[in-house]
């Protein structure tokens, strides 16, 4: 289940390993302008603060065919935010506002999360990651929420979480509410797409107060399979990543 690969601390206590799917982006640094596997530090920092090792998982065609090769080496899976999913993944034509899609990344993450859910591995999907979970289960997306909702409150400042706070109502006794530690949860948001048709086996357990947009989904029957439309890694007071690590740690013991 991954225990043989888990890091051991100097005190002899096993740390769980959280695999974080890593975006493929064009990046510039120093004299270079190249494709790079690029993840904001806040994700790894949040995993480390919760007591786990962060292992960055780069898109790999071999793992699309055999996700178990890497899932056997980790104790929990995190799907990070980032570029819009290619609408071809859910049978739709692209909207003009759908940009930056990387099919290589999409195929990799969909394959990993499908298998992780089958294995009942702890999974946390963040923003785009929640959308990947939905698509992996056969669901679809609204490609540009301002056209549907008539406002841009879910992504107020492009490239920033400034002014991005809004409240989400979480279903009583849901995994989302237990992980957050409350049923009315303040969140940081940065997205322009959202759930349309819900994927098979998923339930919605969180809704934005401003417009009732689905903002949390989970898999009943799995120990920890949660997708959230907001960014807990950007909020040091959030308990969600800690909850993922707690469930991953239970696999190590």
MARDO-263552 format. One record per residue (C-alpha): residue number from 0; residue in three letters; x, y, z; chain. Coordinates in steps of 0.001 Angstrom, whole numbers, plus 500000, padded with zeros to 6 digits. Example, Ala and Ser with C-alpha at 12.3 -4.5 7.8 and 13.67 -1.06 7.14 Angstrom:
MARDO-263552
<rec num="0" residuo="ALA" X="512300" Y="495500" Z="507800" cadena="A"/>
<rec num="1" residuo="SER" X="513670" Y="498940" Z="507140" cadena="A"/>
END
This chain:
MARDO-263552
<rec num="0" residuo="UNK" X="500000" Y="500000" Z="500000" cadena="A"/>
<rec num="1" residuo="UNK" X="503053" Y="502266" Z="499950" cadena="A"/>
<rec num="2" residuo="UNK" X="504460" Y="501593" Z="503434" cadena="A"/>
<rec num="3" residuo="UNK" X="507733" Y="500161" Z="502162" cadena="A"/>
<rec num="4" residuo="UNK" X="508481" Y="503470" Z="500451" cadena="A"/>
<rec num="5" residuo="UNK" X="507513" Y="505770" Z="503305" cadena="A"/>
<rec num="6" residuo="UNK" X="510174" Y="508069" Z="504716" cadena="A"/>
<rec num="7" residuo="UNK" X="511361" Y="507360" Z="508272" cadena="A"/>
<rec num="8" residuo="UNK" X="512294" Y="510320" Z="510458" cadena="A"/>
<rec num="9" residuo="UNK" X="515247" Y="510422" Z="512820" cadena="A"/>
<rec num="10" residuo="UNK" X="512849" Y="509597" Z="515639" cadena="A"/>
<rec num="11" residuo="UNK" X="511748" Y="506377" Z="513955" cadena="A"/>
<rec num="12" residuo="UNK" X="508276" Y="507720" Z="513134" cadena="A"/>
<rec num="13" residuo="UNK" X="507039" Y="507109" Z="509618" cadena="A"/>
<rec num="14" residuo="UNK" X="505896" Y="510178" Z="507695" cadena="A"/>
<rec num="15" residuo="UNK" X="503146" Y="509637" Z="505130" cadena="A"/>
<rec num="16" residuo="UNK" X="504008" Y="510505" Z="501539" cadena="A"/>
<rec num="17" residuo="UNK" X="501599" Y="512771" Z="499653" cadena="A"/>
<rec num="18" residuo="UNK" X="501983" Y="512680" Z="495882" cadena="A"/>
<rec num="19" residuo="UNK" X="501137" Y="516051" Z="494301" cadena="A"/>
<rec num="20" residuo="UNK" X="500366" Y="516068" Z="490582" cadena="A"/>
<rec num="21" residuo="UNK" X="502630" Y="518737" Z="489125" cadena="A"/>
<rec num="22" residuo="UNK" X="501587" Y="521147" Z="486343" cadena="A"/>
<rec num="23" residuo="UNK" X="503449" Y="521279" Z="483044" cadena="A"/>
<rec num="24" residuo="UNK" X="503923" Y="524934" Z="482086" cadena="A"/>
<rec num="25" residuo="UNK" X="506140" Y="527224" Z="480057" cadena="A"/>
<rec num="26" residuo="UNK" X="508486" Y="529031" Z="482439" cadena="A"/>
<rec num="27" residuo="UNK" X="511351" Y="531511" Z="482378" cadena="A"/>
<rec num="28" residuo="UNK" X="514230" Y="531600" Z="484860" cadena="A"/>
<rec num="29" residuo="UNK" X="517751" Y="532925" Z="484473" cadena="A"/>
<rec num="30" residuo="UNK" X="518675" Y="532602" Z="480804" cadena="A"/>
<rec num="31" residuo="UNK" X="516106" Y="529855" Z="480168" cadena="A"/>
<rec num="32" residuo="UNK" X="512642" Y="529804" Z="478598" cadena="A"/>
<rec num="33" residuo="UNK" X="511491" Y="526172" Z="478594" cadena="A"/>
<rec num="34" residuo="UNK" X="508710" Y="523761" Z="479426" cadena="A"/>
<rec num="35" residuo="UNK" X="508901" Y="523000" Z="483149" cadena="A"/>
<rec num="36" residuo="UNK" X="507140" Y="521020" Z="485827" cadena="A"/>
<rec num="37" residuo="UNK" X="506059" Y="523880" Z="488034" cadena="A"/>
<rec num="38" residuo="UNK" X="504166" Y="523771" Z="491343" cadena="A"/>
<rec num="39" residuo="UNK" X="503568" Y="526697" Z="493706" cadena="A"/>
<rec num="40" residuo="UNK" X="505550" Y="526176" Z="496902" cadena="A"/>
<rec num="41" residuo="UNK" X="502440" Y="526675" Z="499039" cadena="A"/>
<rec num="42" residuo="UNK" X="501222" Y="523133" Z="498251" cadena="A"/>
<rec num="43" residuo="UNK" X="504394" Y="521420" Z="499442" cadena="A"/>
<rec num="44" residuo="UNK" X="504704" Y="523755" Z="502438" cadena="A"/>
<rec num="45" residuo="UNK" X="501156" Y="522901" Z="503544" cadena="A"/>
<rec num="46" residuo="UNK" X="501877" Y="519169" Z="503267" cadena="A"/>
<rec num="47" residuo="UNK" X="505108" Y="519564" Z="505234" cadena="A"/>
<rec num="48" residuo="UNK" X="503390" Y="521595" Z="507978" cadena="A"/>
<rec num="49" residuo="UNK" X="500855" Y="518794" Z="508337" cadena="A"/>
<rec num="50" residuo="UNK" X="503656" Y="516297" Z="508965" cadena="A"/>
<rec num="51" residuo="UNK" X="504022" Y="514587" Z="505594" cadena="A"/>
<rec num="52" residuo="UNK" X="506537" Y="514387" Z="502772" cadena="A"/>
<rec num="53" residuo="UNK" X="505546" Y="516052" Z="499482" cadena="A"/>
<rec num="54" residuo="UNK" X="506469" Y="514022" Z="496407" cadena="A"/>
<rec num="55" residuo="UNK" X="505965" Y="515878" Z="493127" cadena="A"/>
<rec num="56" residuo="UNK" X="504476" Y="513702" Z="490395" cadena="A"/>
<rec num="57" residuo="UNK" X="505283" Y="514798" Z="486844" cadena="A"/>
<rec num="58" residuo="UNK" X="503087" Y="513684" Z="483914" cadena="A"/>
<rec num="59" residuo="UNK" X="504394" Y="510339" Z="482678" cadena="A"/>
<rec num="60" residuo="UNK" X="502811" Y="508392" Z="479778" cadena="A"/>
<rec num="61" residuo="UNK" X="503797" Y="505065" Z="481342" cadena="A"/>
<rec num="62" residuo="UNK" X="501837" Y="505947" Z="484485" cadena="A"/>
<rec num="63" residuo="UNK" X="498751" Y="506716" Z="482423" cadena="A"/>
<rec num="64" residuo="UNK" X="498836" Y="503053" Z="481428" cadena="A"/>
<rec num="65" residuo="UNK" X="499795" Y="501755" Z="484886" cadena="A"/>
<rec num="66" residuo="UNK" X="498994" Y="504233" Z="487681" cadena="A"/>
<rec num="67" residuo="UNK" X="499701" Y="501591" Z="490331" cadena="A"/>
<rec num="68" residuo="UNK" X="503428" Y="501948" Z="489685" cadena="A"/>
<rec num="69" residuo="UNK" X="503378" Y="505326" Z="491438" cadena="A"/>
<rec num="70" residuo="UNK" X="500305" Y="504867" Z="493645" cadena="A"/>
<rec num="71" residuo="UNK" X="502112" Y="501953" Z="495324" cadena="A"/>
<rec num="72" residuo="UNK" X="504769" Y="504466" Z="496436" cadena="A"/>
<rec num="73" residuo="UNK" X="502551" Y="507090" Z="498062" cadena="A"/>
<rec num="74" residuo="UNK" X="500009" Y="507199" Z="500872" cadena="A"/>
<rec num="75" residuo="UNK" X="497767" Y="509988" Z="499587" cadena="A"/>
<rec num="76" residuo="UNK" X="497150" Y="511891" Z="496342" cadena="A"/>
<rec num="77" residuo="UNK" X="496671" Y="515627" Z="495873" cadena="A"/>
<rec num="78" residuo="UNK" X="495458" Y="517207" Z="492624" cadena="A"/>
<rec num="79" residuo="UNK" X="496611" Y="520822" Z="492423" cadena="A"/>
<rec num="80" residuo="UNK" X="495100" Y="523833" Z="490676" cadena="A"/>
<rec num="81" residuo="UNK" X="496184" Y="525215" Z="487324" cadena="A"/>
<rec num="82" residuo="UNK" X="495204" Y="525420" Z="483677" cadena="A"/>
<rec num="83" residuo="UNK" X="491768" Y="524621" Z="482276" cadena="A"/>
<rec num="84" residuo="UNK" X="491115" Y="520975" Z="481448" cadena="A"/>
<rec num="85" residuo="UNK" X="490923" Y="520200" Z="477733" cadena="A"/>
<rec num="86" residuo="UNK" X="487158" Y="520026" Z="477018" cadena="A"/>
<rec num="87" residuo="UNK" X="487808" Y="517013" Z="474758" cadena="A"/>
<rec num="88" residuo="UNK" X="488301" Y="515073" Z="477997" cadena="A"/>
<rec num="89" residuo="UNK" X="484567" Y="515408" Z="478655" cadena="A"/>
<rec num="90" residuo="UNK" X="483298" Y="515488" Z="475082" cadena="A"/>
<rec num="91" residuo="UNK" X="482835" Y="519235" Z="474655" cadena="A"/>
<rec num="92" residuo="UNK" X="484056" Y="521870" Z="472215" cadena="A"/>
<rec num="93" residuo="UNK" X="486318" Y="524540" Z="473729" cadena="A"/>
<rec num="94" residuo="UNK" X="484852" Y="527844" Z="474856" cadena="A"/>
<rec num="95" residuo="UNK" X="486905" Y="530929" Z="473820" cadena="A"/>
<rec num="96" residuo="UNK" X="487706" Y="531519" Z="477492" cadena="A"/>
<rec num="97" residuo="UNK" X="489115" Y="528003" Z="477952" cadena="A"/>
<rec num="98" residuo="UNK" X="492867" Y="528482" Z="477620" cadena="A"/>
<rec num="99" residuo="UNK" X="496180" Y="526915" Z="478535" cadena="A"/>
<rec num="100" residuo="UNK" X="495023" Y="523299" Z="478425" cadena="A"/>
<rec num="101" residuo="UNK" X="497752" Y="520645" Z="478536" cadena="A"/>
<rec num="102" residuo="UNK" X="496276" Y="517291" Z="477372" cadena="A"/>
<rec num="103" residuo="UNK" X="499374" Y="515438" Z="478620" cadena="A"/>
<rec num="104" residuo="UNK" X="498692" Y="516632" Z="482148" cadena="A"/>
<rec num="105" residuo="UNK" X="494950" Y="515983" Z="481881" cadena="A"/>
<rec num="106" residuo="UNK" X="495366" Y="512362" Z="480814" cadena="A"/>
<rec num="107" residuo="UNK" X="497904" Y="511726" Z="483574" cadena="A"/>
<rec num="108" residuo="UNK" X="495794" Y="513179" Z="486375" cadena="A"/>
<rec num="109" residuo="UNK" X="492560" Y="511550" Z="485227" cadena="A"/>
<rec num="110" residuo="UNK" X="494263" Y="508136" Z="485111" cadena="A"/>
<rec num="111" residuo="UNK" X="495809" Y="508567" Z="488563" cadena="A"/>
<rec num="112" residuo="UNK" X="492676" Y="509771" Z="490311" cadena="A"/>
<rec num="113" residuo="UNK" X="490451" Y="507096" Z="488752" cadena="A"/>
<rec num="114" residuo="UNK" X="492738" Y="504386" Z="490045" cadena="A"/>
<rec num="115" residuo="UNK" X="493269" Y="506093" Z="493413" cadena="A"/>
<rec num="116" residuo="UNK" X="489504" Y="506220" Z="493945" cadena="A"/>
<rec num="117" residuo="UNK" X="489208" Y="502534" Z="493031" cadena="A"/>
<rec num="118" residuo="UNK" X="491882" Y="501740" Z="495617" cadena="A"/>
<rec num="119" residuo="UNK" X="490225" Y="503927" Z="498267" cadena="A"/>
<rec num="120" residuo="UNK" X="493430" Y="505938" Z="498584" cadena="A"/>
<rec num="121" residuo="UNK" X="493078" Y="509312" Z="500352" cadena="A"/>
<rec num="122" residuo="UNK" X="492513" Y="511940" Z="497648" cadena="A"/>
<rec num="123" residuo="UNK" X="492180" Y="515710" Z="497835" cadena="A"/>
<rec num="124" residuo="UNK" X="491368" Y="517651" Z="494652" cadena="A"/>
<rec num="125" residuo="UNK" X="492001" Y="521403" Z="494861" cadena="A"/>
<rec num="126" residuo="UNK" X="490263" Y="523826" Z="492454" cadena="A"/>
<rec num="127" residuo="UNK" X="491148" Y="522351" Z="489040" cadena="A"/>
<rec num="128" residuo="UNK" X="491774" Y="519129" Z="490993" cadena="A"/>
<rec num="129" residuo="UNK" X="488112" Y="518975" Z="492000" cadena="A"/>
<rec num="130" residuo="UNK" X="487213" Y="519435" Z="488337" cadena="A"/>
<rec num="131" residuo="UNK" X="489600" Y="516617" Z="487366" cadena="A"/>
<rec num="132" residuo="UNK" X="487849" Y="514330" Z="489866" cadena="A"/>
<rec num="133" residuo="UNK" X="484495" Y="515166" Z="488305" cadena="A"/>
<rec num="134" residuo="UNK" X="485724" Y="514597" Z="484745" cadena="A"/>
<rec num="135" residuo="UNK" X="487443" Y="511344" Z="485771" cadena="A"/>
<rec num="136" residuo="UNK" X="484072" Y="510095" Z="487036" cadena="A"/>
<rec num="137" residuo="UNK" X="482291" Y="511000" Z="483792" cadena="A"/>
<rec num="138" residuo="UNK" X="481124" Y="514509" Z="484683" cadena="A"/>
<rec num="139" residuo="UNK" X="481339" Y="517756" Z="482708" cadena="A"/>
<rec num="140" residuo="UNK" X="482245" Y="521384" Z="483381" cadena="A"/>
<rec num="141" residuo="UNK" X="480823" Y="524841" Z="482838" cadena="A"/>
<rec num="142" residuo="UNK" X="483675" Y="526432" Z="480912" cadena="A"/>
<rec num="143" residuo="UNK" X="483100" Y="530087" Z="481828" cadena="A"/>
<rec num="144" residuo="UNK" X="481104" Y="530820" Z="484964" cadena="A"/>
<rec num="145" residuo="UNK" X="480609" Y="534580" Z="484384" cadena="A"/>
<rec num="146" residuo="UNK" X="478321" Y="533709" Z="481451" cadena="A"/>
<rec num="147" residuo="UNK" X="476307" Y="531337" Z="483651" cadena="A"/>
<rec num="148" residuo="UNK" X="476267" Y="533323" Z="486893" cadena="A"/>
<rec num="149" residuo="UNK" X="476465" Y="536909" Z="485663" cadena="A"/>
<rec num="150" residuo="UNK" X="479412" Y="537862" Z="487894" cadena="A"/>
<rec num="151" residuo="UNK" X="483146" Y="537259" Z="488395" cadena="A"/>
<rec num="152" residuo="UNK" X="483190" Y="536827" Z="492166" cadena="A"/>
<rec num="153" residuo="UNK" X="484958" Y="533455" Z="491963" cadena="A"/>
<rec num="154" residuo="UNK" X="488065" Y="535000" Z="490362" cadena="A"/>
<rec num="155" residuo="UNK" X="488161" Y="538658" Z="491266" cadena="A"/>
<rec num="156" residuo="UNK" X="491840" Y="539417" Z="490580" cadena="A"/>
<rec num="157" residuo="UNK" X="493626" Y="537326" Z="487960" cadena="A"/>
<rec num="158" residuo="UNK" X="496716" Y="535660" Z="489403" cadena="A"/>
<rec num="159" residuo="UNK" X="496003" Y="536665" Z="492994" cadena="A"/>
<rec num="160" residuo="UNK" X="493984" Y="535636" Z="496035" cadena="A"/>
<rec num="161" residuo="UNK" X="493543" Y="539287" Z="497031" cadena="A"/>
<rec num="162" residuo="UNK" X="489865" Y="539863" Z="497745" cadena="A"/>
<rec num="163" residuo="UNK" X="489200" Y="536225" Z="496910" cadena="A"/>
<rec num="164" residuo="UNK" X="487416" Y="535239" Z="500125" cadena="A"/>
<rec num="165" residuo="UNK" X="483887" Y="533900" Z="500116" cadena="A"/>
<rec num="166" residuo="UNK" X="481913" Y="531533" Z="502341" cadena="A"/>
<rec num="167" residuo="UNK" X="480904" Y="527988" Z="501482" cadena="A"/>
<rec num="168" residuo="UNK" X="478047" Y="526083" Z="503118" cadena="A"/>
<rec num="169" residuo="UNK" X="479026" Y="522477" Z="503867" cadena="A"/>
<rec num="170" residuo="UNK" X="476520" Y="519663" Z="504361" cadena="A"/>
<rec num="171" residuo="UNK" X="476210" Y="518534" Z="507990" cadena="A"/>
<rec num="172" residuo="UNK" X="478161" Y="515346" Z="508773" cadena="A"/>
<rec num="173" residuo="UNK" X="479799" Y="515412" Z="505332" cadena="A"/>
<rec num="174" residuo="UNK" X="483483" Y="514644" Z="504842" cadena="A"/>
<rec num="175" residuo="UNK" X="483944" Y="518251" Z="503742" cadena="A"/>
<rec num="176" residuo="UNK" X="482473" Y="519581" Z="506995" cadena="A"/>
<rec num="177" residuo="UNK" X="484473" Y="517157" Z="509125" cadena="A"/>
<rec num="178" residuo="UNK" X="487701" Y="518023" Z="507326" cadena="A"/>
<rec num="179" residuo="UNK" X="487055" Y="521764" Z="507565" cadena="A"/>
<rec num="180" residuo="UNK" X="485879" Y="521525" Z="511156" cadena="A"/>
<rec num="181" residuo="UNK" X="482778" Y="523613" Z="510473" cadena="A"/>
<rec num="182" residuo="UNK" X="479693" Y="523840" Z="508289" cadena="A"/>
<rec num="183" residuo="UNK" X="480184" Y="527475" Z="507225" cadena="A"/>
<rec num="184" residuo="UNK" X="483690" Y="527732" Z="505847" cadena="A"/>
<rec num="185" residuo="UNK" X="485597" Y="530814" Z="504684" cadena="A"/>
<rec num="186" residuo="UNK" X="487554" Y="530078" Z="501503" cadena="A"/>
<rec num="187" residuo="UNK" X="489991" Y="531600" Z="499019" cadena="A"/>
<rec num="188" residuo="UNK" X="488867" Y="531244" Z="495422" cadena="A"/>
<rec num="189" residuo="UNK" X="490462" Y="531628" Z="491971" cadena="A"/>
<rec num="190" residuo="UNK" X="488553" Y="529876" Z="489188" cadena="A"/>
<rec num="191" residuo="UNK" X="486322" Y="530623" Z="486206" cadena="A"/>
<rec num="192" residuo="UNK" X="485051" Y="527079" Z="485581" cadena="A"/>
<rec num="193" residuo="UNK" X="482908" Y="524767" Z="487685" cadena="A"/>
<rec num="194" residuo="UNK" X="480844" Y="521608" Z="487916" cadena="A"/>
<rec num="195" residuo="UNK" X="478115" Y="521105" Z="485318" cadena="A"/>
<rec num="196" residuo="UNK" X="476976" Y="517462" Z="485171" cadena="A"/>
<rec num="197" residuo="UNK" X="478106" Y="515606" Z="488278" cadena="A"/>
<rec num="198" residuo="UNK" X="480273" Y="512518" Z="487756" cadena="A"/>
<rec num="199" residuo="UNK" X="479108" Y="508999" Z="488620" cadena="A"/>
<rec num="200" residuo="UNK" X="479415" Y="508077" Z="492281" cadena="A"/>
<rec num="201" residuo="UNK" X="480008" Y="511664" Z="493443" cadena="A"/>
<rec num="202" residuo="UNK" X="477837" Y="513796" Z="495701" cadena="A"/>
<rec num="203" residuo="UNK" X="477908" Y="517571" Z="496160" cadena="A"/>
<rec num="204" residuo="UNK" X="478446" Y="518552" Z="499805" cadena="A"/>
<rec num="205" residuo="UNK" X="479433" Y="522223" Z="499536" cadena="A"/>
<rec num="206" residuo="UNK" X="477848" Y="525279" Z="497917" cadena="A"/>
<rec num="207" residuo="UNK" X="479018" Y="528896" Z="497571" cadena="A"/>
<rec num="208" residuo="UNK" X="476757" Y="531199" Z="499562" cadena="A"/>
<rec num="209" residuo="UNK" X="476919" Y="533875" Z="496875" cadena="A"/>
<rec num="210" residuo="UNK" X="475282" Y="531756" Z="494143" cadena="A"/>
<rec num="211" residuo="UNK" X="474934" Y="528084" Z="495250" cadena="A"/>
<rec num="212" residuo="UNK" X="477692" Y="526950" Z="492875" cadena="A"/>
<rec num="213" residuo="UNK" X="478849" Y="523419" Z="493854" cadena="A"/>
<rec num="214" residuo="UNK" X="482162" Y="523848" Z="495688" cadena="A"/>
<rec num="215" residuo="UNK" X="482763" Y="520496" Z="497393" cadena="A"/>
<rec num="216" residuo="UNK" X="482294" Y="516963" Z="496084" cadena="A"/>
<rec num="217" residuo="UNK" X="483059" Y="513608" Z="497661" cadena="A"/>
<rec num="218" residuo="UNK" X="482760" Y="509860" Z="497154" cadena="A"/>
<rec num="219" residuo="UNK" X="480438" Y="508226" Z="499713" cadena="A"/>
<rec num="220" residuo="UNK" X="481910" Y="504971" Z="500923" cadena="A"/>
<rec num="221" residuo="UNK" X="485552" Y="505982" Z="500433" cadena="A"/>
<rec num="222" residuo="UNK" X="487479" Y="506887" Z="503561" cadena="A"/>
<rec num="223" residuo="UNK" X="488739" Y="510211" Z="502194" cadena="A"/>
<rec num="224" residuo="UNK" X="487929" Y="511320" Z="498657" cadena="A"/>
<rec num="225" residuo="UNK" X="487225" Y="515050" Z="498609" cadena="A"/>
<rec num="226" residuo="UNK" X="487302" Y="517758" Z="495960" cadena="A"/>
<rec num="227" residuo="UNK" X="487064" Y="521447" Z="496849" cadena="A"/>
<rec num="228" residuo="UNK" X="486773" Y="524366" Z="494456" cadena="A"/>
<rec num="229" residuo="UNK" X="488793" Y="526662" Z="496699" cadena="A"/>
<rec num="230" residuo="UNK" X="492494" Y="526817" Z="497661" cadena="A"/>
<rec num="231" residuo="UNK" X="493249" Y="525514" Z="501186" cadena="A"/>
<rec num="232" residuo="UNK" X="496991" Y="525608" Z="500474" cadena="A"/>
<rec num="233" residuo="UNK" X="496699" Y="529416" Z="500351" cadena="A"/>
<rec num="234" residuo="UNK" X="495175" Y="529561" Z="503846" cadena="A"/>
<rec num="235" residuo="UNK" X="497424" Y="528532" Z="506732" cadena="A"/>
<rec num="236" residuo="UNK" X="494375" Y="528274" Z="509012" cadena="A"/>
<rec num="237" residuo="UNK" X="492705" Y="525637" Z="506806" cadena="A"/>
<rec num="238" residuo="UNK" X="492464" Y="522105" Z="508206" cadena="A"/>
<rec num="239" residuo="UNK" X="491798" Y="520340" Z="504883" cadena="A"/>
<rec num="240" residuo="UNK" X="495337" Y="519357" Z="503934" cadena="A"/>
<rec num="241" residuo="UNK" X="495930" Y="518251" Z="507505" cadena="A"/>
<rec num="242" residuo="UNK" X="492879" Y="516002" Z="507217" cadena="A"/>
<rec num="243" residuo="UNK" X="494292" Y="514432" Z="504040" cadena="A"/>
<rec num="244" residuo="UNK" X="497589" Y="513796" Z="505811" cadena="A"/>
<rec num="245" residuo="UNK" X="495827" Y="512256" Z="508833" cadena="A"/>
<rec num="246" residuo="UNK" X="494060" Y="509740" Z="506596" cadena="A"/>
<rec num="247" residuo="UNK" X="497276" Y="509037" Z="504697" cadena="A"/>
<rec num="248" residuo="UNK" X="499108" Y="508469" Z="507992" cadena="A"/>
<rec num="249" residuo="UNK" X="496565" Y="505810" Z="508937" cadena="A"/>
<rec num="250" residuo="UNK" X="497787" Y="503792" Z="505941" cadena="A"/>
<rec num="251" residuo="UNK" X="501363" Y="503937" Z="507234" cadena="A"/>
<rec num="252" residuo="UNK" X="500606" Y="502639" Z="510729" cadena="A"/>
END
